[in-house]
Amino acid sequence: MALPLEDRLAEVFTPDVEYDLTDFGQPTLTGLPQLVDAALTLGPGNPVAHHVTNVVIEELPDGEIRARSKGLGIRTDGSCGSVTYVDTVVRVGLGWRIARRRVEARRAPLNGLGNTS
């Protein structure tokens, strides 16, 4: 039996997560209920697969962790998109959860580096 969406998101994010989508012209979502509402509103526009790769982890002086990674989403029509995630990860109980995620759109190879046009 599948767990409700909010329960699954709680495996990854803190209950009060800040999910910054401003690079896409969207607001920052705050808390798991807003994440669930956004996902359900997007409905079939959600990717059918989501892969995270190239994770780089850095410990900050305050004990938090900053993680940068690449995200790849596959849509139902086979198209895909790429983003960079910038996460702040905190210890919660016996595990770690993402407390803040900034999603940066990848719109050009090498983020435009070397683009001469």
N, C-alpha and C positions, 0 to 999 in steps of 0.2 A: 504494500500500500504506500502510495506516494505521500510524503509530508506536505503540508500546506506551504505555499510559496514563502510566506514570512518566516516559517521555521527553517527552511533551506537557506534563506538569506542570512538568518541569524548565525549560521555556521561559518559565515565569512565576514560579516559586518557587525559593528557594535549597534545596539538598539537606537542610538542617537547619531548614527553615521551622517556625515555631510558628503553628499555625492554631487560634485561640481560639474555641471554640464554647460557652463557659460561659453565654452569654446564652440558650442553648437547652437548658440543663441537661445539656450534654454536656461531656466533658473537652477540654482543649487537646491537639490532635494535634501530634506533633513528628516532622518528617522526612517525606520523600516516600513512603516505604513505608507509613507510617500513613495518609497521605492516600489512597493507592491502596486499601488495605484497607478504609477507611471507605466509599469510593465503591463498591467491589465489593460490600460488605455491604449497602449501601442498594439496590443493584440497580435494579429498575424504579421505585423511589421517587425516583431522581435526576430532576432536571428534563430535559426534552428540549431546552430552550433556556435560555440564561443570558446576560443582557445587562447590561453595566456602563455607567453613564452619570453625568453630573454630577461629573466628576473635578475635585477641587481639590488642587493640589500645593503643598507648603510645604517649603522647604529648612531643615533644622535646623542649629544651630551646629557639630555634629560631622560635617557632610558627608552625613549620611543624609537621606533624603527621607521626609516623611509625606504620604501621599495619602489623601484621603477620597473615597468614591464611593458611588453607589447601585447596588444589584444587584437585578435583576428575574429571577425564575425562572418558567418556564412548565412545568407538569406535563402528563402524558399526557392527563388528563381536561379540560385547558383552564384549570384553576385556576392562579392565580399568587400569588406572594408577593414581598415587598420587604424588603431588608435595607440596612443601611449598613455599608460596609467601612471600617475604619481600618487602613491599611497602613504599615509601615515598609519602605522600599525602599532597597536598597544596590547600589553598583556592584560587579559581579562580572565580571572580565575586561573584555571590550569592551561589555558590556551592563549592564542593571539587572534585578534580581529582587526579589520580595517576600520579605523575611526574617521578617516577622511580620504576621499578619492577624488582626484582631479582627472578628468578625461580630456585628453588633448587629441584633436583630429589630426590624422596624417593625410595631408592633401597633396604633397609633392614628394618625389623620391629625395632622400637625404635632407628632408625638410627644406628643399630649395637650394641647398648648398651646391654651388657649381652651375646653377642655372644662369645662362648668359643671355636669355631673351628678356 
